[in-house]
Each structure stands twice: as C-alpha cells, then as structure tokens.
Amino acid sequence: MKNYGLPVTAVKEGEGFWPQRQKLIRDTVLPYQFSILNDQLEGVEKSHAIENLRLAAKAGSGQPVAPEEYYGMVFQDSDVAKWLEAAAFSLAQNRNPALEEEIDRVVGLLSRAQFPDGYLNSYFTVKQPGRRWTNLQEAHELYCAGHLIEAACAYYETTGKDDFLHIMRKNADHIYAHFMRENPRGFSGHPEVELALMKLFRATGDSRYQELAQHFVDVRGQDPHYFEEERKKRGWYLWQENDDALDKDYTQSAKPVREQKDAVGHSVRAMYLYTAMADLAGETGEASLKNACSQLWESTVQRRMYVTGGIGSTTIGEAFTVDYDLPNDTVYAETCASIGLIFFARKMLEMEPKVEYADTMERALYNTVLAGMALDGQRFFYVNPLECAPGISGVAVTHRHDLPQRPQWYACACCPPNVARLLASLGSYAYSAGENTLFVHLYMDGRVETPFGWALNCETDYPVSGHVTYTFCGAAQGTIALRLPGWSPKAVLKRNGEAVNIGSVQRDGYAYLTGSFQEGDKLELVLDMMPRKVYASSKVPADTGRAAVQRGPLVYCAEGIDNEGDVFSLSFRREGGLEAQAFQPELLGGIVPITARGWRTEATNSLYSDTRPGREPVEIRLIPYYAWANRGLSQMRVWLPEN
C-alpha cells in the first residue's frame, strides 16, 4: 500500500524519550551549532561557513573579495543548509521569532550570493570563480544545492514563508537547464540532489523537478568513465592525490542503477542515492527500479550492517567492503551513513509497509545515530565503533581522531547538523498515511493530526517500558496499523480493554485495526522488553563465539567505568541470565541498566603462556550503546565472548 510520511507540523511532542531529545535540539544544539557556524565559539574547530556566505554575498553585489578569504571544505555550504533545515523543523514544535530572524538573515545572504542565472555556491563564487560545473566528481556543487533545497522545503513547510523556496527554485531551474540541455551526461559525484528534487517536486507541484531527479538517477553509470574523462579535461583538482575518479564503485557509477545489486562504495553516497531511487520507484511504480532497491536493501541490511544499524565498515573511502566484513574496532560506521539508512528505510516503507524496514529504521536511530551525539548535545562522533580500548584500538589517528571522546566539531562537519535535522523532524518518520490508513512506525509520546480529519494521542515512556497507549481525539472511521517489532516475540494488543487476536489482524508485521472509533477509545500495545542475547551469523568472523545484548530497540555495551576499568577480560556465561534493573533517571540521562552473569579472566604477567588463565565469576554491567563515552575515557565493547 503506497503511503506518505506526515508533515512535521502534524506531530506535536509530548513527554518522554524523543520529546526530551527534540527539546535538546531546540534549546541547546541549534544555538550551539549556529555559534560555531558563525565562528563565535573559541577553542572549537573553525567553521567560517556563515562568513563564506557573507563573502559570496559581497561578491554577488560586485564588491571585491579575495579567494584566500574563503575557509573550509568545498562543501561548507551544506553545514549551513543542514542547520537551516533543523532550525526550520524545530519551528513546527515551537514558533520562535528570534530563530526565524536568524534563518531569514541567512536566507538573505543566500539571496545576495545567488547569480542572476540562479547559480548558488559560496566556494565557486569566492574561491574558484569561472570553474563552476567543471568538477562534478569532487566539487559537491549538486550536493550543496540538494541540502539547500531540502532546507528551503522544510522552512516552507513549517512557516509558509516562500522566499527561501523561490531562491532554491531558481537554483533548481538553473540546474535543470544545465544538465538537461548543456551537459546531459553529467551527474554528481556525491548523490543528494536527487532526493532533494523529489521534495521540491512535492512542495511546488512542478513536475520538472521529478523529471530532473529521474534524469540524474537514470544517467548514473550509463557511462562509467565519465569522471575519468572529466578529470582529464579539466586539468585541475581539489585533492591532488584523490583517485576516486578511477574507483567507480566509490561513486556508485560502475553500472546503471537498475543493474546494481550490492551496496558498494562510500556508504553515505550510496544511501542518498538509494533513497532517491526508492522515492522515484514509489512515485512512478516502476518495477525494475523497485527491484533494484529491494536487492540493494537486502545487500545492505542482511550482509553489510552492524547490529547497531551502522554501515560502512572501513575508513578507506568511508565505504562498504564485502559481505560479512564487520570488524568491531576498526569499523567506520559514519553517523551520516546510518542517517542515510533511515532515509532509505523510510522510502522503502512508503512503497511497502513492512516491519523489516521500520525495524531497521529504529535500529539505526536508537543506536548509531543517538551515539553520534553526546548527551549534552555539544559533542559528536563521526565514526561509531563497537569496541574501543583507549590508546590501542582503531587505525591511524588521522582517521580516528574522534575516539574515544566526542569532539565539539569537525573540519568536515557533516554529521552534527545531520543529527539535528533528523531528530528535529522525527515525527514525520514515526507516522505515515495512505488509503484512509494511519501507519505507526515509531513510538513517540505526543499527538498526531491525521490527514483524515481525526487525531490520535500517544502516551508512552518507551523504550523504558514497552507500554504504548493511543487515545482517539474525536470520532474516526478508517484503519490504524500498529507496527509489531520483529524483536518482540510476544505482544499484547487491547482495544478498550479487550484483547485483540493479533494473528487475525497482522500483515507484514503490522496490526491493522479497521472500523469506527469514538472519542476516548483506546488502543493499548504492550511489547516484550525482556533483555536477550543476540548472535551474529557464523559468516561474520569478528563475532564468532560472541554475543551482544539487546533490550527492546536498544543494543547494550559494557563500558570500563562500570566494570573495574576492564571489559576485555569479560565473557558471558552461556547459561547465565540477563536482568534488567530498575530505571535510573539520574544515570546517563535516564537508562535501564542490565546485569549479566559472566566471567572475568585473570590477567597474566607474560604475553603468551602454555597455562590456561584462571577466571572468576562476575556480574557484568551493561548500558545502552548510545550512552557510551559520556563519562570520560573508558574501554567499551558490544560483542562479548560467551563461555
């Protein structure tokens, strides 16, 4: 059943887990990140992103600007764009005139920086005038445009203001003219604009934007040597030693997209491309594109994804490698990649409401994405290992400079504002609607207004417990489909206190309840939150003989600070049980710790020995993975041996 995510304005936050984090984004993360983008916070990695736009605005008005005044990455505009999108989404919960003024000032800079023909990019305006659209492989022009388009659509959705939208329509029209007429062979080295154009199509109703998105998807891989030819022709480089043009898998351009079966290359680029493909397949109904999406989903989730929802297992190219290559200490698992996986899952859900897509969306969200931001909202992980020994594990420091503590910012700061924009818009991922049916994919306390003229109120402390109650606000006629997570072997569903036979209403992991509902009618869902051990396929060498622990959607880990400073001597008892402790509101922002019966292997003085080391029984203390590295330097491990 085709369905669409609800606008963020349809969901009003309540209390509990996600509303607390959305308030953190609104009250702490947004002002903190804006101060960095404005170079107002000393002792933090310099951004200069807003100043780059000011320079571009000066150049746009004819004032002289020196190229060396530009600072940062070629894609620095995208950091501002993602912050703008996060800020725009936050207004759906709390209209903030001061924040709107900040957004409008940045939009004013973008307007003044835009060329009369619609071109908009601070790097090429200030740093490389005259070279625009000559380096699609490296230059991220389309990538930056895509993020700005997404931000403009978000601001229009939450406020109705269309100045930003007009700027980005003008930019999209310029892109349409260039790539549909002047260079129809060209496409972006970093996919993003494709999914953004689909949002612009829906915001404006202009079918040219869907046509352009389709074009960019269709042309990719038709000429696998395009970037090599471009590189020879242009004769200049952003990164002199970068050989990405020779690695067609890296940019997902080795084959036309409908012939791609394995998730390869840069994991973020892959997810953004697959998201656009799934969006187009859902919109057009094209079977071959849908089939390609299904195969790429299977490759990603069944053979190349971590138990935490992390993807992209190597630092080399921030990329996928081969099936079942999932090392725990040298893993990359970029935060942005899991955010991209959530985008992909959402579009697969909109094509077909199947629980596997929502389960994966939830897995990535509660674990890798949440771990990507510290509990105070002011430090961030770029990579997300499943095992860490300070001073020992990980590869070259140049690639793993953020472990085992989160930095405040990065020279390449794609992840921090990406987390902010996702969490600020989470309500639109929790629900979707189609054919008089409201789908519930994620459990969030708060109220949702449906497009069918009725509303629903959710009360839950999930994931502290598995209790979720929905109350109808007014009379309703139609269907509500509640997700039944694959991790919950037992679930109880009641309608106005009477048990519902789940087997009789379940389809593809959703319980469909159809009929007439009156104001005050209640649906109660109770999920099985017993902690359990999880085992990897025997094809995953890194996890042979090991187990992980999961409770509800949360993967757990052992951190040294809770286990005498040493987690690498710990192992689970094979027959040992797991016990969820009482909720501790003061610990790590409020968690349910888990204890496990296990062993601690005794330390030996020699590096190697013929004598089996002794061991002693021990209680292993576990915390949710997302909460690790919030209490200083400490060892951490997700997968423990089981004896």
MISEVEX-530821 format. One record per residue (C-alpha): residue number from 1; residue in one letter; chain; x, z, y. Coordinates in steps of 0.02 Angstrom, whole numbers. Example, Ala and Ser with C-alpha at 12.3 -4.5 7.8 and 13.67 -1.06 7.14 Angstrom:
BEGIN
  nr rest kette      X      Z      Y
   1    a     A    615    390   -225
   2    s     A    684    357    -53
//
This chain:
BEGIN
  nr rest kette      X      Z      Y
   1    m     A      0      0      0
   2    k     A     78    -55    165
   3    n     A     87     88    290
   4    y     A    174    129    453
   5    g     A    258    284    520
   6    l     A    160    375    652
   7    p     A    224    382    832
   8    v     A    319    540    877
   9    t     A    182    580   1001
  10    a     A     59    603    857
  11    v     A    151    755    788
  12    k     A    156    921    880
  13    e     A    280   1051    821
  14    g     A    228   1222    760
  15    e     A    346   1357    697
  16    g     A    474   1369    559
  17    f     A    621   1269    494
  18    w     A    607   1098    579
  19    p     A    522   1153    740
  20    q     A    664   1277    766
  21    r     A    790   1137    749
  22    q     A    692   1021    862
  23    k     A    691   1158    994
  24    l     A    879   1174    970
  25    i     A    897    988   1004
  26    r     A    789   1002   1160
  27    d     A    861   1162   1233
  28    t     A   1044   1155   1180
  29    v     A   1101    992   1102
  30    l     A   1037    871   1234
  31    p     A   1110    961   1386
  32    y     A   1271    996   1291
  33    q     A   1295    814   1241
  34    f     A   1249    749   1413
  35    s     A   1381    861   1492
  36    i     A   1510    781   1376
  37    l     A   1450    604   1411
  38    n     A   1469    647   1595
  39    d     A   1645    720   1571
  40    q     A   1584    888   1635
  41    l     A   1646    996   1491
  42    e     A   1830   1039   1493
  43    g     A   1933   1059   1334
  44    v     A   1824    935   1239
  45    e     A   1864    758   1184
  46    k     A   1839    646   1336
  47    s     A   1690    528   1331
  48    h     A   1681    440   1500
  49    a     A   1528    346   1435
  50    i     A   1419    377   1588
  51    e     A   1564    337   1704
  52    n     A   1590    172   1612
  53    l     A   1411    127   1656
  54    r     A   1441    176   1837
  55    l     A   1591     61   1839
  56    a     A   1488    -79   1764
  57    a     A   1352    -48   1894
  58    k     A   1483    -62   2032
  59    a     A   1546   -224   1958
  60    g     A   1367   -286   1944
  61    s     A   1343   -259   2131
  62    g     A   1501   -357   2171
  63    q     A   1618   -210   2204
  64    p     A   1796   -222   2136
  65    v     A   1831   -124   1977
  66    a     A   1999   -111   1889
  67    p     A   1991   -145   1699
  68    e     A   2100      7   1664
  69    e     A   1964    120   1735
  70    y     A   1863     92   1577
  71    y     A   1895    226   1446
  72    g     A   1846    242   1264
  73    m     A   1790    136   1120
  74    v     A   1716    -38   1135
  75    f     A   1551     37   1079
  76    q     A   1549    181   1203
  77    d     A   1380    123   1272
  78    s     A   1299    165   1106
  79    d     A   1336    351   1129
  80    v     A   1233    349   1288
  81    a     A   1098    245   1205
  82    k     A   1075    367   1061
  83    w     A   1071    514   1182
  84    l     A    939    423   1285
  85    e     A    836    395   1128
  86    a     A    850    577   1076
  87    a     A    802    634   1251
  88    a     A    655    515   1253
  89    f     A    590    578   1086
  90    s     A    607    759   1143
  91    l     A    483    723   1282
  92    a     A    347    698   1152
  93    q     A    351    885   1121
  94    n     A    388    946   1296
  95    r     A    373    841   1453
  96    n     A    525    889   1558
  97    p     A    530    814   1733
  98    a     A    714    859   1757
  99    l     A    761    772   1595
 100    e     A    658    620   1641
 101    e     A    751    611   1806
 102    e     A    917    612   1711
 103    i     A    855    473   1598
 104    d     A    792    372   1746
 105    r     A    961    388   1834
 106    v     A   1049    318   1681
 107    v     A    919    180   1668
 108    g     A    957    140   1849
 109    l     A   1141    119   1806
 110    l     A   1094      2   1664
 111    s     A    985   -100   1780
 112    r     A   1125   -120   1907
 113    a     A   1251   -160   1771
 114    q     A   1144   -299   1698
 115    f     A   1192   -479   1737
 116    p     A   1059   -595   1808
 117    d     A   1053   -686   1640
 118    g     A   1014   -521   1550
 119    y     A   1187   -483   1478
 120    l     A   1223   -296   1473
 121    n     A   1381   -213   1408
 122    s     A   1499    -99   1506
 123    y     A   1654   -139   1404
 124    f     A   1649   -326   1433
 125    t     A   1590   -307   1612
 126    v     A   1735   -192   1659
 127    k     A   1871   -214   1529
 128    q     A   1857   -392   1464
 129    p     A   1760   -500   1589
 130    g     A   1747   -679   1530
 131    r     A   1761   -638   1344
 132    r     A   1583   -593   1301
 133    w     A   1512   -654   1134
 134    t     A   1684   -714   1076
 135    n     A   1721   -571    956
 136    l     A   1565   -535    855
 137    q     A   1669   -463    715
 138    e     A   1742   -316    811
 139    a     A   1662   -302    982
 140    h     A   1496   -217    941
 141    e     A   1403   -305   1082
 142    l     A   1248   -331    974
 143    y     A   1266   -157    902
 144    c     A   1264    -78   1076
 145    a     A   1119   -189   1128
 146    g     A   1022   -132    974
 147    h     A   1043     52   1014
 148    l     A    991     24   1194
 149    i     A    837    -72   1134
 150    e     A    790     73   1020
 151    a     A    810    195   1165
 152    a     A    701     88   1278
 153    c     A    564     79   1146
 154    a     A    571    268   1122
 155    y     A    557    302   1310
 156    y     A    411    183   1325
 157    e     A    325    263   1175
 158    t     A    337    442   1240
 159    t     A    312    414   1428
 160    g     A    232    244   1453
 161    k     A    369    202   1578
 162    d     A    422     21   1556
 163    d     A    571     -5   1675
 164    f     A    695     26   1533
 165    l     A    593    -83   1417
 166    h     A    597   -227   1544
 167    i     A    787   -212   1555
 168    m     A    806   -224   1368
 169    r     A    678   -364   1351
 170    k     A    782   -462   1474
 171    n     A    936   -422   1370
 172    a     A    847   -472   1209
 173    d     A    790   -634   1288
 174    h     A    971   -672   1334
 175    i     A   1023   -634   1154
 176    y     A    883   -745   1089
 177    a     A    939   -891   1198
 178    h     A   1122   -872   1150
 179    f     A   1101   -851    962
 180    m     A    952   -962    931
 181    r     A   1022  -1107   1034
 182    e     A   1206  -1092   1084
 183    n     A   1279  -1005    930
 184    p     A   1152  -1003    788
 185    r     A   1290   -969    661
 186    g     A   1338   -804    742
 187    f     A   1289   -629    687
 188    s     A   1352   -453    719
 189    g     A   1498   -376    627
 190    h     A   1402   -212    636
 191    p     A   1217   -231    595
 192    e     A   1098   -133    707
 193    v     A   1016   -255    824
 194    e     A    910   -322    680
 195    l     A    814   -160    653
 196    a     A    804   -132    842
 197    l     A    724   -302    870
 198    m     A    587   -256    747
 199    k     A    549   -103    853
 200    l     A    547   -210   1009
 201    f     A    429   -331    923
 202    r     A    307   -190    887
 203    a     A    324   -113   1060
 204    t     A    291   -278   1150
 205    g     A    196   -387   1027
 206    d     A    318   -529   1065
 207    s     A    348   -620    900
 208    r     A    511   -695    962
 209    y     A    597   -529    930
 210    q     A    542   -528    748
 211    e     A    598   -709    737
 212    l     A    769   -661    804
 213    a     A    784   -514    684
 214    q     A    739   -631    541
 215    h     A    870   -756    602
 216    f     A   1009   -626    605
 217    v     A    963   -568    429
 218    d     A    950   -746    362
 219    v     A   1112   -812    436
 220    r     A   1220   -669    372
 221    g     A   1325   -727    226
 222    q     A   1274   -908    239
 223    d     A   1450   -945    300
 224    p     A   1562   -810    226
 225    h     A   1711   -874    326
 226    y     A   1628   -861    496
 227    f     A   1728   -710    556
 228    e     A   1892   -786    497
 229    e     A   1856   -943    597
 230    e     A   1804   -841    748
 231    r     A   1964   -739    738
 232    k     A   2074   -895    738
 233    k     A   1977   -973    880
 234    r     A   1976   -827   1000
 235    g     A   2160   -782    984
 236    w     A   2139   -601   1040
 237    y     A   2100   -438    952
 238    l     A   2031   -267    986
 239    w     A   2127   -190    841
 240    q     A   2282   -294    808
 241    e     A   2305   -235    629
 242    n     A   2123   -245    583
 243    d     A   2096   -361    435
 244    d     A   1909   -333    420
 245    a     A   1880   -519    450
 246    l     A   1960   -550    282
 247    d     A   1851   -420    194
 248    k     A   1681   -499    183
 249    d     A   1609   -353     85
 250    y     A   1653   -237    230
 251    t     A   1529   -328    342
 252    q     A   1403   -368    204
 253    s     A   1432   -554    233
 254    a     A   1508   -613     69
 255    k     A   1339   -680     12
 256    p     A   1169   -717     89
 257    v     A   1071   -555     91
 258    r     A    947   -609    -42
 259    e     A   1092   -631   -165
 260    q     A   1168   -458   -132
 261    k     A   1142   -335   -273
 262    d     A   1272   -199   -247
 263    a     A   1292    -83    -98
 264    v     A   1464   -129    -31
 265    g     A   1572   -112    122
 266    h     A   1553      1    273
 267    s     A   1412    118    224
 268    v     A   1332    136    395
 269    r     A   1330    -52    424
 270    a     A   1254    -75    252
 271    m     A   1113     48    284
 272    y     A   1068    -26    453
 273    l     A   1062   -199    376
 274    y     A    959   -143    226
 275    t     A    838    -54    343
 276    a     A    807   -215    439
 277    m     A    787   -311    277
 278    a     A    659   -188    211
 279    d     A    567   -188    377
 280    l     A    556   -378    376
 281    a     A    505   -382    193
 282    g     A    366   -260    228
 283    e     A    308   -357    380
 284    t     A    314   -531    303
 285    g     A    278   -489    121
 286    e     A    424   -599     65
 287    a     A    454   -563   -119
 288    s     A    637   -618   -127
 289    l     A    687   -506     18
 290    k     A    591   -361    -56
 291    n     A    677   -388   -224
 292    a     A    848   -386   -139
 293    c     A    803   -222    -53
 294    s     A    750   -145   -219
 295    q     A    913   -193   -303
 296    l     A   1017   -128   -157
 297    w     A    917     33   -159
 298    e     A    949     54   -345
 299    s     A   1135     23   -321
 300    t     A   1146    149   -179
 301    v     A   1042    291   -248
 302    q     A   1070    279   -435
 303    r     A   1256    240   -439
 304    r     A   1338    273   -271
 305    m     A   1256    426   -192
 306    y     A   1309    608   -192
 307    v     A   1192    749   -242
 308    t     A   1187    795    -57
 309    g     A   1124    622     -8
 310    g     A   1297    574     57
 311    i     A   1354    394     37
 312    g     A   1517    301     67
 313    s     A   1646    385    -43
 314    t     A   1810    325     34
 315    t     A   1897    344    202
 316    i     A   1962    166    183
 317    g     A   1834     71    284
 318    e     A   1712    218    279
 319    a     A   1644    123    132
 320    f     A   1566    115    -39
 321    t     A   1687     87   -182
 322    v     A   1624     59   -360
 323    d     A   1488    134   -467
 324    y     A   1504    320   -504
 325    d     A   1661    341   -397
 326    l     A   1606    503   -312
 327    p     A   1756    615   -279
 328    n     A   1710    781   -203
 329    d     A   1863    822    -97
 330    t     A   1918    653    -28
 331    v     A   1739    594     -1
 332    y     A   1693    520    169
 333    a     A   1502    531    168
 334    e     A   1487    499    354
 335    t     A   1342    587    436
 336    c     A   1283    422    511
 337    a     A   1279    344    338
 338    s     A   1153    472    275
 339    i     A   1051    447    433
 340    g     A   1053    261    392
 341    l     A    998    301    214
 342    i     A    849    394    287
 343    f     A    806    241    392
 344    f     A    815    133    235
 345    a     A    710    255    134
 346    r     A    578    259    270
 347    k     A    558     70    269
 348    m     A    551     66     79
 349    l     A    414    200     89
 350    e     A    318     93    211
 351    m     A    323    -52     88
 352    e     A    278     56    -62
 353    p     A    235    242    -51
 354    k     A    338    301   -199
 355    v     A    406    476   -216
 356    e     A    584    418   -254
 357    y     A    603    354    -76
 358    a     A    537    512      4
 359    d     A    639    623   -113
 360    t     A    798    532    -61
 361    m     A    750    541    122
 362    e     A    726    728    104
 363    r     A    888    749      5
 364    a     A    994    664    138
 365    l     A    903    753    279
 366    y     A    913    933    218
 367    n     A   1090    921    157
 368    t     A   1213    794    230
 369    v     A   1125    766    397
 370    l     A   1098    951    430
 371    a     A   1276    989    378
 372    g     A   1332    864    508
 373    m     A   1287    986    648
 374    a     A   1337   1168    666
 375    l     A   1200   1297    675
 376    d     A   1231   1319    862
 377    g     A   1209   1132    895
 378    q     A   1378   1116    980
 379    r     A   1496   1061    841
 380    f     A   1484    914    723
 381    f     A   1550    843    562
 382    y     A   1591    659    546
 383    v     A   1630    673    359
 384    n     A   1544    786    234
 385    p     A   1646    839     82
 386    l     A   1576    931    -67
 387    e     A   1736   1028    -92
 388    c     A   1861   1095     32
 389    a     A   2018   1201     24
 390    p     A   2088   1228    200
 391    g     A   2263   1156    211
 392    i     A   2255   1074     38
 393    s     A   2109    960      1
 394    g     A   2069    796     86
 395    v     A   2177    647    127
 396    a     A   2280    605    279
 397    v     A   2248    715    429
 398    t     A   2218    560    535
 399    h     A   2063    526    432
 400    r     A   2005    705    403
 401    h     A   2043    788    570
 402    d     A   1874    874    570
 403    l     A   1895    984    416
 404    p     A   1857   1120    378
 405    q     A   1786   1160    550
 406    r     A   1671   1052    653
 407    p     A   1746    984    815
 408    q     A   1648    986    977
 409    w     A   1658    796    999
 410    y     A   1749    640    940
 411    a     A   1836    490   1015
 412    c     A   1717    393    902
 413    a     A   1563    499    934
 414    c     A   1430    401    840
 415    c     A   1369    547    734
 416    p     A   1323    687    859
 417    p     A   1191    590    958
 418    n     A   1132    507    798
 419    v     A   1087    677    726
 420    a     A   1000    721    889
 421    r     A    891    566    892
 422    l     A    841    583    709
 423    l     A    791    766    720
 424    a     A    701    739    885
 425    s     A    593    604    804
 426    l     A    569    686    634
 427    g     A    380    693    644
 428    s     A    371    505    630
 429    y     A    463    516    463
 430    a     A    353    657    397
 431    y     A    193    554    405
 432    s     A    136    375    390
 433    a     A    -35    293    386
 434    g     A   -117    140    310
 435    e     A   -288     85    247
 436    n     A   -376    244    302
 437    t     A   -244    348    211
 438    l     A   -130    479    286
 439    f     A     32    497    188
 440    v     A    127    661    195
 441    h     A    311    633    153
 442    l     A    396    788    225
 443    y     A    329    963    251
 444    m     A    334   1022    433
 445    d     A    238   1159    517
 446    g     A    130   1087    657
 447    r     A    -14    972    697
 448    v     A    -31    785    665
 449    e     A   -156    670    750
 450    t     A   -204    528    635
 451    p     A   -249    352    692
 452    f     A   -417    377    605
 453    g     A   -487    496    735
 454    w     A   -454    660    645
 455    a     A   -313    787    647
 456    l     A   -228    899    521
 457    n     A   -138   1063    546
 458    c     A      6   1113    432
 459    e     A     61   1292    406
 460    t     A    219   1320    305
 461    d     A    383   1413    301
 462    y     A    455   1277    187
 463    p     A    592   1274    123
 464    v     A    597   1464    123
 465    s     A    449   1452      5
 466    g     A    354   1308    -72
 467    h     A    186   1355      4
 468    v     A    107   1223    117
 469    t     A    -70   1233    187
 470    y     A   -161   1091    276
 471    t     A   -317   1126    377
 472    f     A   -432    989    441
 473    c     A   -465    993    627
 474    g     A   -636    913    634
 475    a     A   -733    811    507
 476    a     A   -641    671    417
 477    q     A   -679    531    298
 478    g     A   -536    450    204
 479    t     A   -385    491     99
 480    i     A   -239    609    115
 481    a     A    -90    577     -1
 482    l     A     24    725    -26
 483    r     A    199    700    -93
 484    l     A    239    792   -254
 485    p     A    430    804   -255
 486    g     A    521    749   -411
 487    w     A    621    911   -408
 488    s     A    463   1017   -430
 489    p     A    414   1010   -615
 490    k     A    265   1120   -577
 491    a     A    148   1105   -430
 492    v     A    -19   1185   -392
 493    l     A   -145   1099   -279
 494    k     A   -307   1177   -218
 495    r     A   -448   1111   -112
 496    n     A   -543   1250    -25
 497    g     A   -477   1372   -155
 498    e     A   -525   1269   -308
 499    a     A   -387   1198   -417
 500    v     A   -365   1009   -419
 501    n     A   -313    923   -579
 502    i     A   -154    842   -511
 503    g     A   -139    724   -658
 504    s     A   -305    644   -615
 505    v     A   -259    606   -433
 506    q     A    -72    571   -446
 507    r     A      2    399   -419
 508    d     A    187    360   -393
 509    g     A    222    543   -354
 510    y     A     82    567   -226
 511    a     A    -80    662   -249
 512    y     A   -222    558   -173
 513    l     A   -372    658   -114
 514    t     A   -516    550    -55
 515    g     A   -685    593     16
 516    s     A   -770    684    158
 517    f     A   -685    834    236
 518    q     A   -761    958    356
 519    e     A   -680   1054    495
 520    g     A   -588   1202    422
 521    d     A   -569   1126    248
 522    k     A   -403   1174    172
 523    l     A   -281   1094     52
 524    e     A   -152   1212    -22
 525    l     A      4   1149   -108
 526    v     A    124   1265   -200
 527    l     A    287   1190   -259
 528    d     A    410   1261   -387
 529    m     A    555   1335   -289
 530    m     A    646   1413   -435
 531    p     A    833   1380   -418
 532    r     A    902   1266   -552
 533    k     A   1065   1188   -608
 534    v     A   1090   1003   -582
 535    y     A   1206    895   -689
 536    a     A   1285    729   -646
 537    s     A   1292    578   -759
 538    s     A   1438    581   -880
 539    k     A   1492    421   -792
 540    v     A   1543    523   -639
 541    p     A   1721    580   -680
 542    a     A   1730    704   -536
 543    d     A   1585    808   -603
 544    t     A   1620    811   -790
 545    g     A   1588    986   -857
 546    r     A   1520   1046   -691
 547    a     A   1351   1097   -622
 548    a     A   1277   1108   -449
 549    v     A   1134   1218   -393
 550    q     A    977   1163   -302
 551    r     A    825   1257   -240
 552    g     A    684   1150   -176
 553    p     A    765   1013    -72
 554    l     A    920   1115    -35
 555    v     A   1085   1091   -125
 556    y     A   1189   1251   -128
 557    c     A   1376   1284   -121
 558    a     A   1496   1428   -147
 559    e     A   1594   1474      8
 560    g     A   1751   1580      3
 561    i     A   1690   1704    131
 562    d     A   1555   1761      8
 563    n     A   1666   1756   -147
 564    e     A   1825   1853   -111
 565    g     A   1902   1704    -23
 566    d     A   1922   1601   -182
 567    v     A   1794   1481   -253
 568    f     A   1913   1377   -360
 569    s     A   1931   1512   -492
 570    l     A   1742   1523   -513
 571    s     A   1638   1448   -652
 572    f     A   1456   1466   -702
 573    r     A   1406   1546   -865
 574    r     A   1322   1413   -968
 575    e     A   1188   1535  -1023
 576    g     A   1188   1627   -858
 577    g     A   1036   1630   -747
 578    l     A   1011   1596   -563
 579    e     A    919   1713   -448
 580    a     A    851   1676   -275
 581    q     A    875   1826   -162
 582    a     A    756   1885    -27
 583    f     A    752   1782    132
 584    q     A    885   1845    253
 585    p     A    831   1798    430
 586    e     A    994   1856    511
 587    l     A   1112   1763    394
 588    l     A   1162   1587    446
 589    g     A   1004   1561    547
 590    g     A    894   1621    405
 591    i     A    926   1574    224
 592    v     A    879   1618     46
 593    p     A   1046   1655    -42
 594    i     A   1063   1626   -228
 595    t     A   1167   1726   -350
 596    a     A   1230   1658   -516
 597    r     A   1310   1741   -666
 598    g     A   1483   1673   -691
 599    w     A   1668   1700   -722
 600    r     A   1823   1718   -616
 601    t     A   1982   1652   -695
 602    e     A   2131   1766   -668
 603    a     A   2273   1700   -562
 604    t     A   2442   1668   -646
 605    n     A   2615   1676   -572
 606    s     A   2678   1515   -650
 607    l     A   2619   1342   -603
 608    y     A   2597   1296   -787
 609    s     A   2584   1408   -940
 610    d     A   2555   1399  -1128
 611    t     A   2443   1551  -1115
 612    r     A   2260   1534  -1079
 613    p     A   2222   1635   -922
 614    g     A   2103   1780   -937
 615    r     A   1937   1791   -849
 616    e     A   1812   1923   -793
 617    p     A   1625   1917   -765
 618    v     A   1572   1898   -585
 619    e     A   1418   1869   -479
 620    i     A   1436   1706   -383
 621    r     A   1353   1700   -213
 622    l     A   1286   1532   -153
 623    i     A   1220   1473     15
 624    p     A   1133   1310     67
 625    y     A   1260   1171     86
 626    y     A   1202   1130    262
 627    a     A   1256   1304    320
 628    w     A   1438   1296    264
 629    a     A   1584   1304    387
 630    n     A   1488   1408    514
 631    r     A   1591   1567    490
 632    g     A   1770   1509    513
 633    l     A   1898   1439    391
 634    s     A   1843   1455    211
 635    q     A   1850   1369     44
 636    m     A   1693   1279    -14
 637    r     A   1632   1198   -174
 638    v     A   1468   1120   -228
 639    w     A   1508   1073   -409
 640    l     A   1573   1220   -511
 641    p     A   1635   1214   -692
 642    e     A   1514   1281   -819
 643    n     A   1582   1380   -968
//
